[in-house]
């Protein structure tokens, strides 16, 4: 058990290292020099060379990478090429906002997907099951930013129930925080919930065909009660796997929705960095996102052990 835990932790650290190489390498080889962008097209070659020396971008890529990684390990992400602001401080101010969006959206996604997928499976031969399956299919086809625009038009513009955008920290005004959080979270949760519900339905249908479910039904249990009592734990393993894989999509949706609702999270900061060609800022945010995905998948791996008793016996 301990060896397995250490093995998974080693894989996480190795994956993070490889991810940092990919993030740095891909962004470093993009056309356009940060010093030229900062000084403008009319800058003299001497001024560009001097600024490259100040930024450190005139050194070999390997040296730049090791310097960048060494700084990050000490909590130093460097300073912005454009604003001169401390990047670690900027990310620290924004990551809590994105954390609220991702966390609450993931909870809503599960709350939508599990009951919708299970009911669509146990009622597969009834009209209600067909309607639920069609609803999830429709949800999959709608991008999150389209859902966000539709929700803004209906609930913010026409009905005026909630704000159309902006952000208030929960410690400043909890009620206003919730009002501004509703539409972004629902935009992400509806789309991701529809995607996940299809996997939940498939997992539940597979379990419903097992002999032990038929035995439970022969004893008088309804399909839903038979599934909840005898099959839900077995169906949870593949669903948890999909949730781990879906985290990346949820983060991408969060980045886009932040832009639509003018929320000052990591996504908005990433867009600003890309627009200004602020390479060091973009590298730092991209690495944080990669780390979040890897850590969440690591947690999902550990959940397998908690959920599946067969795996616990193998590791004992």
Legacy VTK file of the C-alpha trace (Angstrom):
# vtk DataFile Version 3.0
C-alpha trace
ASCII
DATASET POLYDATA
POINTS 316 float
0.000 0.000 0.000
2.748 2.429 0.995
4.794 1.439 -2.060
1.802 2.085 -4.312
1.290 5.493 -2.735
4.955 6.359 -3.184
4.814 5.114 -6.785
1.827 7.340 -7.598
3.525 10.298 -5.897
6.679 9.673 -7.947
4.621 9.605 -11.147
2.989 12.890 -10.116
6.362 14.585 -9.561
7.810 13.220 -12.818
4.706 14.305 -14.752
4.950 17.785 -13.243
8.600 18.056 -14.297
7.805 16.944 -17.857
4.835 19.331 -17.921
7.073 22.242 -16.890
9.486 21.396 -19.742
6.659 21.300 -22.277
5.103 24.548 -21.037
8.428 26.398 -21.059
9.590 24.905 -24.374
6.380 25.515 -26.323
6.017 29.123 -25.191
9.724 29.957 -25.490
9.927 28.957 -29.152
6.899 31.019 -30.195
7.771 33.801 -32.651
8.158 37.301 -31.222
10.751 38.479 -28.742
9.475 39.934 -25.422
12.052 42.735 -25.532
10.959 43.777 -29.036
7.303 43.652 -28.003
8.004 45.752 -24.895
10.001 48.438 -26.772
7.936 48.535 -29.953
8.873 48.167 -33.603
10.840 51.453 -33.677
13.335 50.356 -30.992
17.004 50.307 -31.929
18.874 46.966 -31.992
21.086 48.223 -29.132
18.061 48.947 -26.913
16.521 45.558 -27.734
19.798 43.783 -26.932
20.087 45.628 -23.612
16.532 44.709 -22.615
17.086 41.080 -23.677
20.048 41.037 -21.329
17.913 42.467 -18.506
15.160 39.894 -19.142
17.713 37.096 -19.518
16.213 36.017 -22.841
19.598 36.263 -24.598
20.838 33.165 -22.735
20.509 29.531 -23.976
17.038 28.013 -23.470
18.355 25.335 -21.109
19.857 27.975 -18.828
16.646 30.009 -18.962
14.564 26.925 -18.110
16.730 25.908 -15.149
16.712 29.478 -13.832
12.909 29.682 -14.253
12.292 26.298 -12.601
14.709 27.046 -9.750
12.897 30.297 -9.049
9.481 28.598 -9.046
10.676 25.963 -6.576
11.476 28.886 -4.257
8.104 30.562 -4.931
9.560 33.127 -7.338
7.780 33.194 -10.722
9.717 36.291 -11.832
8.363 39.713 -12.801
6.087 40.608 -15.677
7.848 41.747 -18.864
5.067 44.307 -19.434
4.031 45.680 -16.029
7.036 44.741 -13.906
4.648 43.306 -11.282
5.512 40.229 -9.244
3.953 37.238 -11.065
3.621 35.025 -7.980
1.690 37.805 -6.261
-0.591 38.246 -9.284
-1.298 34.513 -9.490
-1.887 34.339 -5.735
-4.507 37.090 -5.961
-6.343 35.394 -8.843
-6.104 31.689 -7.993
-8.647 31.886 -5.154
-11.255 33.277 -7.576
-10.669 30.458 -10.061
-10.636 27.952 -7.194
-14.147 29.022 -6.166
-15.387 28.659 -9.743
-13.771 25.259 -10.330
-14.781 23.816 -6.955
-18.427 24.884 -7.035
-18.749 24.013 -10.737
-17.391 20.507 -10.092
-19.881 19.988 -7.252
-22.766 21.178 -9.444
-21.550 18.977 -12.314
-21.697 15.878 -10.111
-25.064 16.872 -8.622
-26.512 17.178 -12.141
-24.796 14.206 -13.770
-25.282 11.432 -11.218
-29.086 11.551 -10.766
-29.648 12.409 -14.463
-27.444 9.541 -15.670
-28.820 6.973 -13.221
-32.465 7.847 -13.944
-31.805 7.757 -17.706
-30.375 4.245 -17.257
-33.013 2.702 -14.958
-35.814 4.163 -17.106
-34.200 3.426 -20.467
-37.328 1.719 -21.833
-39.654 4.546 -20.739
-40.349 7.956 -22.260
-38.799 9.760 -19.270
-35.514 7.881 -19.806
-35.465 8.881 -23.486
-36.154 12.522 -22.590
-33.333 12.565 -20.015
-30.900 11.010 -22.517
-31.938 13.596 -25.138
-31.411 16.431 -22.629
-27.865 15.265 -21.911
-27.188 14.971 -25.660
-28.383 18.561 -26.151
-26.223 19.767 -23.251
-23.125 18.160 -24.773
-23.701 20.054 -28.038
-23.837 23.497 -26.346
-20.457 25.186 -25.610
-20.142 26.729 -22.169
-19.740 30.285 -23.500
-22.993 29.951 -25.460
-24.736 28.718 -22.305
-23.221 31.683 -20.435
-24.522 34.206 -23.001
-28.005 32.637 -22.971
-28.154 32.711 -19.170
-26.997 36.355 -19.096
-29.670 37.313 -21.619
-32.465 35.573 -19.708
-31.642 35.974 -16.009
-29.530 39.168 -15.972
-30.818 41.292 -18.883
-34.499 40.294 -19.200
-35.398 39.248 -15.648
-32.737 41.208 -13.740
-32.493 38.577 -11.014
-28.684 38.400 -10.887
-25.754 40.559 -12.104
-24.437 39.936 -15.610
-20.833 39.820 -14.441
-18.195 41.021 -12.000
-16.856 39.546 -8.791
-17.189 40.161 -5.051
-15.043 38.285 -2.533
-17.039 36.142 -0.054
-15.447 37.901 2.933
-16.596 41.314 1.658
-20.274 40.542 0.967
-21.397 36.866 1.075
-24.826 37.560 -0.464
-23.421 39.529 -3.411
-20.710 36.873 -3.829
-23.382 34.184 -4.283
-25.443 36.335 -6.667
-22.419 36.865 -8.931
-21.324 33.241 -8.662
-24.625 31.669 -9.773
-24.572 32.271 -13.534
-20.897 31.353 -14.149
-21.215 28.154 -12.118
-24.489 27.144 -13.778
-22.973 27.842 -17.230
-20.130 25.420 -16.554
-22.129 22.911 -14.505
-24.887 22.442 -17.102
-22.462 21.658 -19.913
-20.046 19.517 -17.926
-22.961 17.816 -16.135
-24.459 16.830 -19.481
-21.128 15.323 -20.582
-20.628 13.401 -17.352
-24.235 12.156 -17.249
-23.637 10.197 -20.469
-20.802 8.288 -18.804
-22.882 7.764 -15.673
-25.706 6.370 -17.817
-23.344 3.979 -19.624
-21.826 2.771 -16.344
-25.270 2.309 -14.778
-26.598 0.405 -17.819
-23.652 -1.975 -17.658
-24.263 -2.629 -13.974
-28.002 -3.129 -14.553
-27.194 -6.083 -16.837
-25.274 -7.931 -14.109
-26.697 -11.087 -12.560
-26.695 -9.708 -9.007
-28.957 -6.858 -10.122
-31.328 -9.339 -11.778
-31.361 -11.326 -8.528
-32.138 -8.191 -6.525
-34.998 -7.345 -8.869
-36.321 -10.917 -8.644
-36.607 -10.340 -4.902
-38.992 -7.455 -5.568
-36.721 -4.383 -5.669
-37.429 -1.695 -8.246
-34.663 -1.026 -10.828
-33.677 2.195 -9.031
-33.543 0.628 -5.560
-31.646 -2.402 -6.900
-29.064 -0.129 -8.477
-28.662 2.132 -5.429
-28.455 -0.772 -2.956
-26.285 -3.220 -4.937
-24.769 -1.507 -7.974
-23.889 2.097 -7.139
-20.468 1.284 -5.661
-19.455 -0.756 -8.730
-20.592 2.012 -11.073
-18.685 4.645 -9.082
-15.226 3.401 -10.187
-15.542 4.195 -13.938
-17.425 7.412 -13.153
-14.627 8.642 -10.879
-12.176 7.873 -13.707
-14.154 10.068 -16.076
-14.396 12.876 -13.505
-10.604 12.893 -13.300
-10.314 13.142 -17.070
-13.028 15.804 -17.193
-11.183 18.180 -14.865
-9.100 19.492 -17.767
-12.256 20.349 -19.735
-13.763 22.001 -16.686
-10.685 24.205 -16.245
-10.811 25.246 -19.899
-14.502 26.104 -19.542
-13.698 28.117 -16.422
-11.061 30.154 -18.282
-13.537 31.004 -21.058
-16.439 31.743 -18.698
-14.250 34.056 -16.607
-13.747 36.163 -19.707
-17.478 36.229 -20.520
-18.476 37.309 -16.981
-15.469 39.658 -16.509
-14.280 37.675 -13.485
-10.722 38.479 -12.314
-9.449 34.905 -12.137
-6.523 33.044 -13.663
-8.323 32.798 -17.001
-8.646 36.561 -17.358
-5.015 37.002 -16.316
-3.995 34.393 -18.898
-5.894 36.200 -21.672
-4.251 39.511 -20.694
-0.814 37.873 -20.712
-1.389 36.389 -24.166
-2.686 39.686 -25.547
0.374 41.573 -24.226
2.843 38.816 -25.199
3.845 38.635 -21.525
5.678 35.324 -21.895
6.807 34.844 -18.309
3.301 35.491 -16.948
1.732 33.036 -19.423
4.316 30.376 -18.573
3.600 30.730 -14.860
-0.187 30.470 -15.268
0.083 27.543 -17.716
2.289 25.667 -15.248
-0.199 26.297 -12.424
-3.042 24.916 -14.583
-0.983 21.833 -15.512
-0.180 21.250 -11.830
-3.868 21.593 -10.859
-4.870 18.969 -13.441
-2.126 16.554 -12.341
-2.907 16.952 -8.628
-6.643 16.431 -9.168
-5.924 13.274 -11.191
-3.612 12.115 -8.397
-6.487 12.559 -5.929
-8.752 10.580 -8.262
-6.179 7.750 -8.313
-6.295 7.645 -4.524
-10.092 7.596 -4.583
-9.960 4.310 -6.546
-8.425 2.693 -3.479
-11.178 4.069 -1.242
-14.035 3.076 -3.557
-12.906 -0.305 -4.941
-12.441 -3.004 -2.250
-10.780 -5.330 -4.805
-7.965 -2.801 -5.264
-7.557 -2.450 -1.499
-7.175 -6.244 -1.165
-4.565 -6.285 -3.953
-2.547 -3.562 -2.217
-2.880 -5.072 1.280
LINES 1 317
316 0 1 2 3 4 5 6 7 8 9 10 11 12 13 14 15 16 17 18 19 20 21 22 23 24 25 26 27 28 29 30 31 32 33 34 35 36 37 38 39 40 41 42 43 44 45 46 47 48 49 50 51 52 53 54 55 56 57 58 59 60 61 62 63 64 65 66 67 68 69 70 71 72 73 74 75 76 77 78 79 80 81 82 83 84 85 86 87 88 89 90 91 92 93 94 95 96 97 98 99 100 101 102 103 104 105 106 107 108 109 110 111 112 113 114 115 116 117 118 119 120 121 122 123 124 125 126 127 128 129 130 131 132 133 134 135 136 137 138 139 140 141 142 143 144 145 146 147 148 149 150 151 152 153 154 155 156 157 158 159 160 161 162 163 164 165 166 167 168 169 170 171 172 173 174 175 176 177 178 179 180 181 182 183 184 185 186 187 188 189 190 191 192 193 194 195 196 197 198 199 200 201 202 203 204 205 206 207 208 209 210 211 212 213 214 215 216 217 218 219 220 221 222 223 224 225 226 227 228 229 230 231 232 233 234 235 236 237 238 239 240 241 242 243 244 245 246 247 248 249 250 251 252 253 254 255 256 257 258 259 260 261 262 263 264 265 266 267 268 269 270 271 272 273 274 275 276 277 278 279 280 281 282 283 284 285 286 287 288 289 290 291 292 293 294 295 296 297 298 299 300 301 302 303 304 305 306 307 308 309 310 311 312 313 314 315
